[in-house]
Amino acid sequence: MLKAKVCETLSTSLFKAENAKKPSMPNASTQAPNPASESVPAYRVEQLRKIYGEGEAAVQALRGVSIEIPKGETVVFLGPSGSGKSTLLNIMGGLDRATSGSVEFLGRELTGQSDGDLTLYRRQHVGFVFQFYNLMPGLTALENVELVTEITSEPMPAADALTLVGLGNRMDHFPAQLSGGEQQRVAIARAIAKRPTVMFCDEPTGALDRATGLTVLEALAEVNREFGTTLLIVTHNAGVAGLADRVVRFIDGAIDSVATNATKTPISDIEW
């Protein structure tokens, strides 16, 4: 009963509109991504703009951003606070809407979808990891992961997800009994238990020291290696760029540069 009562609460706090009413006949464009050729990227973003407010008080958070994200890559978004990187991920993740422009996911348009269809998109394809862990304090690590598996059609067993991130021996511990790094790994396990196509990680190591942060980055890298999950990471930490296939730098709501790493930096060598 407890898990049933808090399931929608968790969904609301993590995914905003995740408790929206599920459509009886979901749009096929969010339920079944285009199975076309391997050349179709995970995401194609075209001239994306986001404006908050109106008139003289208007703030342009995104200024015509265009980018393609290949499937299976680890992409790091770097930039100062307010540069637009988190806004972009929120729109790509279906948590916010653009003012103009378009976002395609595996060849299917997202920007025109209804709230209900975006809810299905998040449930079926997207895992979220945030700076703060958003764990239910009255539930064990295992029960926190099980909350998400109860709203997913083909989840990974919660115990398997926790084992994957190195917490197989901490499943019965409550959040207050876990370190910050362990709590973040529970949050990662909760995200990967959905078997997501893509994971959005917004400052996943922002509240952690170097040793703990490297453990979290290794868990994320393992998800990318093991499942081919497209991994999108927002961070202020330029050192994290070394683990990426592609590094996108933001300034003032626009992409300043995109670079690829011919050789990734071993996670143990990443500087904080």
N, C-alpha and C positions, 0 to 999 in steps of 0.2 A: 504493500500500500504506500509506503513512504516513497519508493522510487516512482511509483505512478503519479503521486502528487507533485513531486519536484521536477518531473521530466519536462513539462512545459515551461517551468520557471527557468530551468537551465537553458532551454532552447531560446527563450526570450532574451536572456542576459547575454548569450553568446552570439546569436545570429539575428537579433532584432526582430525580424518579421517571421521567424521560424515557426511561430504559433499561429500563422495565418491559416484559414480554412483551406484544406486540400481540395483542389478542383476535382469534380467527379470524372472529367475527361481531360486530363492534362495535355497541354500542347506538345505534340511530338517533337518539336524543335528543342525543348529542354529535356524531354524524357529520353530521346534517342539521338545523340549527336551523330553528325554525318560520318558514316564509315568510309568516306572517300579515301583517296590515295594517301600514302604516308607523307606526302609533301604538305598536307594541310597542317598548319601550326596549331598548337594548343590554343593560342589567342592571337587574334588580329585586331589591333586597336587603330582606329582612323579618326584623326582630327577631333580628339576628345576634349571637350571643354566642360568645366564645372565652375559656376558662379554662385556664390553665396550672397544673399542680400540683393538690394536694388539701388539704383541711382548712385549718389556719391558714396554711399556706404558699401557698395558692391565690392566683393573680394573675388578675384579670379584665381581659384585654386589650381585649375588646369588650363593651359593656354594652347589648345590645339595639339595634344599629344598623339603621336602615331608610333606604333611599335608592333613587331611580331615576336611572339614567344614560342620557340619550337617545343614540341612535345618531349618530355623526359628530361629537360634541362633544369639545372639549378641556376636561378637568376637572382642576383643581389641588387637591390635598389638603394643607392646611397644619396645623401643630401641632407642639408640642415633642416631643422624643424620648420614647417610651413612651406616646404619646397614643392609639395604635391604628391610625394611618393605614396603616402598612406591613402590619400584620396583616390589615387589611381587603383590601388589594390582593393579598396572598398567597393568601387564601381565594378571592377572585374569580378569580384567575389559575390556580387548581387546584394550587397548591403546598402548601397546608395545608388542614386541615378544621376546620369550625366545631364548637363544642360543641353548639350548638342554633341554630335559625333556618334560613332558606333563602336561596339565591342562584339566580336564573334568568338564563340567557343567551339572549337573543332568544326568550324565551318558553319555554325548556326548562330544567327543573330540573337544577342541577349538584350540589347538596349530597349527594344520595344516590348519585351515580355511583361505579362501581368505580374502582380505581386505573388499570386498563387504559383505561377510557373517558375518564378525566381526562387520561391521556397523549395520547390521540387529540385531545381538545379543545385541549390546548396546542399540539400539532404543527400542527393544521389552522387554528387561529383566533387564536392569541396570540403576540405578540412581546414579548420582555423586554429592557429596558435597565436596567443597574444602575450604581451609583456607580463601581464598579471594573470594568474593561472585560472581564476574563476572556478575553483573546485568547490563542491558542496562540503562544508566542514563536518557535517554529521554523517557523511558516508565514507566508507573505506575507499582506497585507491581502486579496487576492483569494482565497487558499486558506482563510483564516479564514471568509469569507462562504460559500464553496462547501461547507464542512462542514455548514451548516444546509440548504442547498439539496438535499443528498443524502438528507435524511430528510423532505422535503416533497413533496407530490404534484404541485403546479403552481407551482414557484418562479419568481421573477423571476431572470433571469440575474444572476449575482454582479457582473459588470462594470457592468450597468445600475444596480444598487443603489448601488454605490460612486460612480458618476457622479452619481447623484441627490443624494448628500450632499457633493458637491464634491471627491471624491477620485479622479477619473478618471485623474489623472497620478501617483497614489501606489500603484497596485494591486500593484506588484511589491516594495514596501518591507515590511520586517519590522517588528513592533511597536516594537522598540528604536530604529528609525530614524524613528519618528513622534512628534509631540508628543502631550501628553495629550489635547488637543482632537481631534486626528486619530484617535487610538486610540478615543475615544468615538464618533466618527463612523463608524468601522469597525464598532463594536458596534451602532450604529443601522442601518447597512446590512445587517448580519447579521440583525437583527430584521425589517426590512422586506422582505428577500428572500423571506420566507415568504408574502408578501402577506397579512399578518394582518388580521383583522377589528378587533382591538383591540391597542393597545400599552400595556404597563405599564412605567412609568419611575420607578424608585425612586432619588431623589436623583441624577439624571443629570448635574447640574452641580456636585455637592457637592465634588468634588476639583479644580475648575477656577477660574481667575481670571475676572474679568468679561468681558474681550474674548473669551476662548476659550469661556466659558459661553454668551455670546450667539450665537456661531456654532453651537453645539450646539442651542440652542433654535430657531434658524432652521431647522435641518435637521429637527427634530421638527415644527415648524409646517408645513413644506413637505410632509411626509408626510400630515398632516391635510388640507391643502388639495388635494393632488394625488389622493389616493385615498379621501378621506372616512373614513379610519381613526379610530375612536374612540381618543382619547389620554388616558390617565390618568397624572398626574404627582404623585408624592409629593415634597415639598420642605420645608425649613426657611425658605427664602428667600421672604419675603412679596412681594418685587418681582415674582417669577415669576407671581404671581396675575393680573397685568395682561394676560397673553396668553390667559387662559382664557375660555371661555364661561360656566363655572360654577366657583365657589370654595367648597370644603367645609372648614370649620374644625373640628378635633378637640380635645377636652380630656378627659383621664381616661377614654379608651375609649369616648367618646360623641361624637356630632356636636353641636357647639355652635351652628353656623349654616351656612346654605347661601345664597349670593348669586350673582346673575348679573351679568355685565358687559354693559351696553348697548353700550359701545364698548371694543374691545380696545386696550391700550397697544401702540404700535409696539415691536417687540423692541429696536430700537436705543435706546429711551428707558427700558428696564427698568434699575432701580438694583440694585446688588449689596449 
